[in-house]
Amino acid sequence: MVTDNFDVYMYRDGYLRTSSEPFSLNLSDDVEGNSMVHLTNYCMQKNSENLGRFEEGNTLSYDELQECVRAEV
């Protein structure tokens, strides 16, 4: 949960959804029909041919996210 003051609260055993496409700030991605760049809703992602391209089911546990963050440092 994120409050109006941008305080972030996370439940210990949760998960997050990821996108089927690499993130891009290029607005032409949306114009060219690649709206999946900005969508993490599974109901929309399930229609992408790249579902699961980076993570199984486009889902990460908090522990898996922490592993990714540590690998990038």
N, CA, C and O atoms as a printed pandas DataFrame, in Angstrom:
     atom_number atom_name residue_name chain_id  residue_number  x_coord  y_coord  z_coord
0              1         N          MET        A               1    0.843   -1.156    0.000
1              2        CA          MET        A               1    0.000    0.000    0.000
2              3         C          MET        A               1    0.897    1.230    0.000
3              4         O          MET        A               1    1.940    1.245    0.654
4              5         N          VAL        A               2    0.492    2.256   -0.732
5              6        CA          VAL        A               2    1.190    3.537   -0.752
6              7         C          VAL        A               2    0.209    4.601   -0.281
7              8         O          VAL        A               2   -0.892    4.721   -0.820
8              9         N          THR        A               3    0.610    5.373    0.726
9             10        CA          THR        A               3   -0.263    6.405    1.274
10            11         C          THR        A               3   -0.134    7.697    0.485
11            12         O          THR        A               3    0.703    7.806   -0.411
12            13         N          ASP        A               4   -0.967    8.675    0.821
13            14        CA          ASP        A               4   -0.900    9.993    0.188
14            15         C          ASP        A               4    0.458   10.659    0.405
15            16         O          ASP        A               4    0.879   11.495   -0.395
16            17         N          ASN        A               5    1.138   10.288    1.487
17            18        CA          ASN        A               5    2.467   10.843    1.793
18            19         C          ASN        A               5    3.584   10.009    1.175
19            20         O          ASN        A               5    4.763   10.249    1.434
20            21         N          PHE        A               6    3.212    9.039    0.365
21            22        CA          PHE        A               6    4.149    8.138   -0.305
22            23         C          PHE        A               6    4.895    7.229    0.674
23            24         O          PHE        A               6    6.008    6.786    0.391
24            25         N          ASP        A               7    4.280    6.956    1.821
25            26        CA          ASP        A               7    4.796    5.912    2.699
26            27         C          ASP        A               7    4.392    4.586    2.077
27            28         O          ASP        A               7    3.260    4.433    1.618
28            29         N          VAL        A               8    5.313    3.625    2.058
29            30        CA          VAL        A               8    5.047    2.333    1.436
30            31         C          VAL        A               8    4.988    1.269    2.521
31            32         O          VAL        A               8    5.892    1.163    3.351
32            33         N          TYR        A               9    3.928    0.489    2.509
33            34        CA          TYR        A               9    3.757   -0.620    3.437
34            35         C          TYR        A               9    3.593   -1.893    2.626
35            36         O          TYR        A               9    2.803   -1.943    1.683
36            37         N          MET        A              10    4.346   -2.926    3.001
37            38        CA          MET        A              10    4.280   -4.189    2.268
38            39         C          MET        A              10    4.029   -5.329    3.244
39            40         O          MET        A              10    4.622   -5.387    4.321
40            41         N          TYR        A              11    3.153   -6.220    2.854
41            42        CA          TYR        A              11    2.928   -7.427    3.633
42            43         C          TYR        A              11    4.090   -8.371    3.377
43            44         O          TYR        A              11    4.577   -8.454    2.249
44            45         N          ARG        A              12    4.530   -9.064    4.370
45            46        CA          ARG        A              12    5.717   -9.912    4.277
46            47         C          ARG        A              12    5.611  -10.974    3.181
47            48         O          ARG        A              12    6.583  -11.209    2.463
48            49         N          ASP        A              13    4.468  -11.611    3.041
49            50        CA          ASP        A              13    4.309  -12.706    2.076
50            51         C          ASP        A              13    3.410  -12.265    0.919
51            52         O          ASP        A              13    2.239  -12.639    0.856
52            53         N          GLY        A              14    3.953  -11.489    0.029
53            54        CA          GLY        A              14    3.156  -11.005   -1.090
54            55         C          GLY        A              14    3.816  -11.326   -2.409
55            56         O          GLY        A              14    4.787  -12.080   -2.474
56            57         N          TYR        A              15    3.281  -10.749   -3.446
57            58        CA          TYR        A              15    3.848  -10.927   -4.776
58            59         C          TYR        A              15    3.590   -9.663   -5.580
59            60         O          TYR        A              15    2.784   -8.818   -5.190
60            61         N          LEU        A              16    4.270   -9.548   -6.684
61            62        CA          LEU        A              16    4.032   -8.430   -7.577
62            63         C          LEU        A              16    3.948   -8.942   -8.995
63            64         O          LEU        A              16    4.512   -9.982   -9.335
64            65         N          ARG        A              17    3.246   -8.205   -9.806
65            66        CA          ARG        A              17    3.083   -8.556  -11.217
66            67         C          ARG        A              17    4.097   -7.777  -12.039
67            68         O          ARG        A              17    4.413   -6.627  -11.735
68            69         N          THR        A              18    4.597   -8.415  -13.075
69            70        CA          THR        A              18    5.557   -7.782  -13.960
70            71         C          THR        A              18    4.980   -7.709  -15.370
71            72         O          THR        A              18    3.951   -8.315  -15.667
72            73         N          SER        A              19    5.646   -6.971  -16.214
73            74        CA          SER        A              19    5.223   -6.794  -17.595
74            75         C          SER        A              19    5.838   -7.874  -18.485
75            76         O          SER        A              19    6.875   -8.447  -18.151
76            77         N          SER        A              20    5.200   -8.142  -19.604
77            78        CA          SER        A              20    5.729   -9.102  -20.576
78            79         C          SER        A              20    6.774   -8.487  -21.489
79            80         O          SER        A              20    7.445   -9.195  -22.240
80            81         N          GLU        A              21    6.913   -7.181  -21.427
81            82        CA          GLU        A              21    7.832   -6.459  -22.300
82            83         C          GLU        A              21    8.797   -5.635  -21.465
83            84         O          GLU        A              21    8.439   -5.189  -20.376
84            85         N          PRO        A              22   10.007   -5.426  -21.951
85            86        CA          PRO        A              22   10.935   -4.540  -21.239
86            87         C          PRO        A              22   10.347   -3.134  -21.139
87            88         O          PRO        A              22    9.717   -2.654  -22.081
88            89         N          PHE        A              23   10.550   -2.480  -20.005
89            90        CA          PHE        A              23   10.029   -1.131  -19.804
90            91         C          PHE        A              23   10.703   -0.145  -20.741
91            92         O          PHE        A              23   11.891   -0.263  -21.041
92            93         N          SER        A              24    9.935    0.820  -21.193
93            94        CA          SER        A              24   10.460    1.854  -22.080
94            95         C          SER        A              24    9.760    3.168  -21.780
95            96         O          SER        A              24    8.552    3.193  -21.545
96            97         N          LEU        A              25   10.510    4.250  -21.788
97            98        CA          LEU        A              25    9.912    5.588  -21.668
98            99         C          LEU        A              25    9.526    6.152  -23.027
99           100         O          LEU        A              25    8.992    7.258  -23.114
100          101         N          ASN        A              26    9.792    5.409  -24.070
101          102        CA          ASN        A              26    9.499    5.846  -25.432
102          103         C          ASN        A              26    7.992    5.771  -25.678
103          104         O          ASN        A              26    7.426    4.680  -25.751
104          105         N          LEU        A              27    7.355    6.915  -25.803
105          106        CA          LEU        A              27    5.907    6.944  -25.993
106          107         C          LEU        A              27    5.474    6.326  -27.305
107          108         O          LEU        A              27    4.315    5.935  -27.445
108          109         N          SER        A              28    6.370    6.229  -28.265
109          110        CA          SER        A              28    5.989    5.627  -29.540
110          111         C          SER        A              28    5.700    4.141  -29.383
111          112         O          SER        A              28    5.057    3.552  -30.252
112          113         N          ASP        A              29    6.162    3.511  -28.283
113          114        CA          ASP        A              29    5.832    2.101  -28.046
114          115         C          ASP        A              29    4.327    1.911  -27.963
115          116         O          ASP        A              29    3.789    0.941  -28.497
116          117         N          ASP        A              30    3.640    2.843  -27.288
117          118        CA          ASP        A              30    2.183    2.759  -27.191
118          119         C          ASP        A              30    1.536    3.024  -28.543
119          120         O          ASP        A              30    0.583    2.346  -28.927
120          121         N          VAL        A              31    2.053    4.005  -29.257
121          122        CA          VAL        A              31    1.494    4.364  -30.561
122          123         C          VAL        A              31    1.637    3.203  -31.539
123          124         O          VAL        A              31    0.762    2.980  -32.376
124          125         N          GLU        A              32    2.737    2.465  -31.435
125          126        CA          GLU        A              32    2.984    1.345  -32.339
126          127         C          GLU        A              32    2.267    0.077  -31.886
127          128         O          GLU        A              32    2.471   -0.991  -32.462
128          129         N          GLY        A              33    1.432    0.190  -30.863
129          130        CA          GLY        A              33    0.636   -0.952  -30.434
130          131         C          GLY        A              33    1.275   -1.830  -29.380
131          132         O          GLY        A              33    0.769   -2.918  -29.108
132          133         N          ASN        A              34    2.368   -1.396  -28.780
133          134        CA          ASN        A              34    3.021   -2.203  -27.755
134          135         C          ASN        A              34    2.630   -1.709  -26.367
135          136         O          ASN        A              34    3.495   -1.352  -25.567
136          137         N          SER        A              35    1.334   -1.688  -26.079
137          138        CA          SER        A              35    0.856   -1.195  -24.791
138          139         C          SER        A              35    1.236   -2.122  -23.642
139          140         O          SER        A              35    1.149   -1.717  -22.483
140          141         N          MET        A              36    1.651   -3.346  -23.925
141          142        CA          MET        A              36    2.039   -4.275  -22.870
142          143         C          MET        A              36    3.259   -3.785  -22.086
143          144         O          MET        A              36    3.533   -4.269  -20.988
144          145         N          VAL        A              37    3.984   -2.828  -22.652
145          146        CA          VAL        A              37    5.146   -2.257  -21.962
146          147         C          VAL        A              37    4.718   -1.672  -20.626
147          148         O          VAL        A              37    5.489   -1.717  -19.667
148          149         N          HIS        A              38    3.519   -1.129  -20.537
149          150        CA          HIS        A              38    3.070   -0.419  -19.352
150          151         C          HIS        A              38    2.025   -1.174  -18.536
151          152         O          HIS        A              38    1.567   -0.669  -17.511
152          153         N          LEU        A              39    1.645   -2.362  -18.967
153          154        CA          LEU        A              39    0.583   -3.097  -18.283
154          155         C          LEU        A              39    1.131   -4.246  -17.459
155          156         O          LEU        A              39    1.965   -5.017  -17.933
156          157         N          THR        A              40    0.661   -4.360  -16.219
157          158        CA          THR        A              40    1.038   -5.507  -15.401
158          159         C          THR        A              40   -0.187   -6.298  -14.950
159          160         O          THR        A              40   -0.050   -7.290  -14.235
160          161         N          ASN        A              41   -1.361   -5.879  -15.351
161          162        CA          ASN        A              41   -2.589   -6.579  -15.008
162          163         C          ASN        A              41   -2.610   -7.925  -15.734
163          164         O          ASN        A              41   -2.518   -7.972  -16.961
164          165         N          TYR        A              42   -2.730   -9.015  -14.980
165          166        CA          TYR        A              42   -2.671  -10.351  -15.579
166          167         C          TYR        A              42   -3.777  -10.565  -16.611
167          168         O          TYR        A              42   -3.561  -11.244  -17.615
168          169         N          CYS        A              43   -4.952   -9.994  -16.377
169          170        CA          CYS        A              43   -6.052  -10.162  -17.333
170          171         C          CYS        A              43   -5.693   -9.609  -18.704
171          172         O          CYS        A              43   -6.192  -10.093  -19.720
172          173         N          MET        A              44   -4.828   -8.595  -18.739
173          174        CA          MET        A              44   -4.366   -8.046  -20.013
174          175         C          MET        A              44   -3.129   -8.798  -20.502
175          176         O          MET        A              44   -3.011   -9.085  -21.693
176          177         N          GLN        A              45   -2.216   -9.115  -19.600
177          178        CA          GLN        A              45   -0.965   -9.765  -19.972
178          179         C          GLN        A              45   -1.183  -11.174  -20.525
179          180         O          GLN        A              45   -0.404  -11.638  -21.358
180          181         N          LYS        A              46   -2.225  -11.848  -20.075
181          182        CA          LYS        A              46   -2.438  -13.231  -20.529
182          183         C          LYS        A              46   -2.633  -13.318  -22.037
183          184         O          LYS        A              46   -2.486  -14.392  -22.620
184          185         N          ASN        A              47   -2.965  -12.190  -22.675
185          186        CA          ASN        A              47   -3.139  -12.161  -24.121
186          187         C          ASN        A              47   -1.841  -11.878  -24.874
187          188         O          ASN        A              47   -1.817  -11.899  -26.104
188          189         N          SER        A              48   -0.781  -11.617  -24.148
189          190        CA          SER        A              48    0.506  -11.308  -24.775
190          191         C          SER        A              48    1.225  -12.600  -25.141
191          192         O          SER        A              48    1.237  -13.553  -24.362
192          193         N          GLU        A              49    1.821  -12.627  -26.320
193          194        CA          GLU        A              49    2.592  -13.807  -26.718
194          195         C          GLU        A              49    3.855  -13.952  -25.877
195          196         O          GLU        A              49    4.487  -15.008  -25.893
196          197         N          ASN        A              50    4.231  -12.909  -25.145
197          198        CA          ASN        A              50    5.437  -12.945  -24.317
198          199         C          ASN        A              50    5.159  -13.201  -22.842
199          200         O          ASN        A              50    6.043  -13.002  -22.008
200          201         N          LEU        A              51    3.944  -13.640  -22.501
201          202        CA          LEU        A              51    3.630  -13.945  -21.110
202          203         C          LEU        A              51    4.659  -14.928  -20.560
203          204         O          LEU        A              51    4.905  -15.973  -21.162
204          205         N          GLY        A              52    5.251  -14.602  -19.436
205          206        CA          GLY        A              52    6.241  -15.475  -18.818
206          207         C          GLY        A              52    7.633  -15.345  -19.405
207          208         O          GLY        A              52    8.518  -16.136  -19.082
208          209         N          ARG        A              53    7.836  -14.370  -20.253
209          210        CA          ARG        A              53    9.132  -14.180  -20.911
210          211         C          ARG        A              53   10.252  -13.955  -19.895
211          212         O          ARG        A              53   11.362  -14.458  -20.070
212          213         N          PHE        A              54    9.965  -13.208  -18.846
213          214        CA          PHE        A              54   10.981  -12.894  -17.843
214          215         C          PHE        A              54   10.779  -13.675  -16.548
215          216         O          PHE        A              54   11.748  -14.138  -15.946
216          217         N          GLU        A              55    9.546  -13.822  -16.122
217          218        CA          GLU        A              55    9.221  -14.569  -14.906
218          219         C          GLU        A              55    8.016  -15.454  -15.203
219          220         O          GLU        A              55    7.139  -15.069  -15.976
220          221         N          GLU        A              56    7.969  -16.609  -14.608
221          222        CA          GLU        A              56    6.839  -17.509  -14.821
222          223         C          GLU        A              56    5.544  -16.817  -14.407
223          224         O          GLU        A              56    5.407  -16.359  -13.273
224          225         N          GLY        A              57    4.600  -16.747  -15.339
225          226        CA          GLY        A              57    3.311  -16.129  -15.050
226          227         C          GLY        A              57    3.385  -14.642  -14.777
227          228         O          GLY        A              57    2.432  -14.051  -14.268
228          229         N          ASN        A              58    4.524  -14.026  -15.116
229          230        CA          ASN        A              58    4.734  -12.598  -14.859
230          231         C          ASN        A              58    4.494  -12.250  -13.388
231          232         O          ASN        A              58    3.897  -11.220  -13.075
232          233         N          THR        A              59    4.959  -13.108  -12.501
233          234        CA          THR        A              59    4.764  -12.921  -11.069
234          235         C          THR        A              59    6.072  -13.167  -10.331
235          236         O          THR        A              59    6.789  -14.127  -10.615
236          237         N          LEU        A              60    6.375  -12.288   -9.381
237          238        CA          LEU        A              60    7.547  -12.448   -8.517
238          239         C          LEU        A              60    7.112  -12.377   -7.063
239          240         O          LEU        A              60    6.266  -11.556   -6.707
240          241         N          SER        A              61    7.680  -13.229   -6.224
241          242        CA          SER        A              61    7.491  -13.079   -4.785
242          243         C          SER        A              61    8.426  -11.972   -4.312
243          244         O          SER        A              61    9.321  -11.565   -5.053
244          245         N          TYR        A              62    8.236  -11.488   -3.111
245          246        CA          TYR        A              62    9.124  -10.455   -2.577
246          247         C          TYR        A              62   10.554  -10.975   -2.475
247          248         O          TYR        A              62   11.502  -10.229   -2.721
248          249         N          ASP        A              63   10.717  -12.243   -2.115
249          250        CA          ASP        A              63   12.063  -12.823   -2.036
250          251         C          ASP        A              63   12.731  -12.850   -3.406
251          252         O          ASP        A              63   13.920  -12.551   -3.521
252          253         N          GLU        A              64   11.979  -13.204   -4.442
253          254        CA          GLU        A              64   12.531  -13.206   -5.800
254          255         C          GLU        A              64   12.895  -11.799   -6.251
255          256         O          GLU        A              64   13.910  -11.600   -6.918
256          257         N          LEU        A              65   12.063  -10.818   -5.886
257          258        CA          LEU        A              65   12.369   -9.427   -6.210
258          259         C          LEU        A              65   13.670   -9.008   -5.527
259          260         O          LEU        A              65   14.511   -8.350   -6.139
260          261         N          GLN        A              66   13.833   -9.384   -4.275
261          262        CA          GLN        A              66   15.044   -9.031   -3.545
262          263         C          GLN        A              66   16.266   -9.650   -4.209
263          264         O          GLN        A              66   17.311   -9.004   -4.288
264          265         N          GLU        A              67   16.161  -10.872   -4.682
265          266        CA          GLU        A              67   17.271  -11.513   -5.402
266          267         C          GLU        A              67   17.635  -10.737   -6.662
267          268         O          GLU        A              67   18.815  -10.563   -6.967
268          269         N          CYS        A              68   16.628  -10.271   -7.392
269          270        CA          CYS        A              68   16.872   -9.472   -8.603
270          271         C          CYS        A              68   17.561   -8.164   -8.260
271          272         O          CYS        A              68   18.488   -7.749   -8.955
272          273         N          VAL        A              69   17.119   -7.516   -7.200
273          274        CA          VAL        A              69   17.722   -6.238   -6.799
274          275         C          VAL        A              69   19.182   -6.457   -6.398
275          276         O          VAL        A              69   20.055   -5.682   -6.788
276          277         N          ARG        A              70   19.445   -7.488   -5.638
277          278        CA          ARG        A              70   20.810   -7.774   -5.217
278          279         C          ARG        A              70   21.710   -8.105   -6.416
279          280         O          ARG        A              70   22.888   -7.747   -6.427
280          281         N          ALA        A              71   21.162   -8.775   -7.404
281          282        CA          ALA        A              71   21.945   -9.151   -8.586
282          283         C          ALA        A              71   22.325   -7.930   -9.414
283          284         O          ALA        A              71   23.339   -7.947  -10.112
284          285         N          GLU        A              72   21.524   -6.873   -9.345
285          286        CA          GLU        A              72   21.776   -5.649  -10.112
286          287         C          GLU        A              72   22.789   -4.739   -9.447
287          288         O          GLU        A              72   23.344   -3.857  -10.103
288          289         N          VAL        A              73   23.042   -4.929   -8.171
289          290        CA          VAL        A              73   23.945   -4.022   -7.423
290          291         C          VAL        A              73   25.377   -4.365   -7.667
291          292         O          VAL        A              73   26.269   -3.713   -7.124
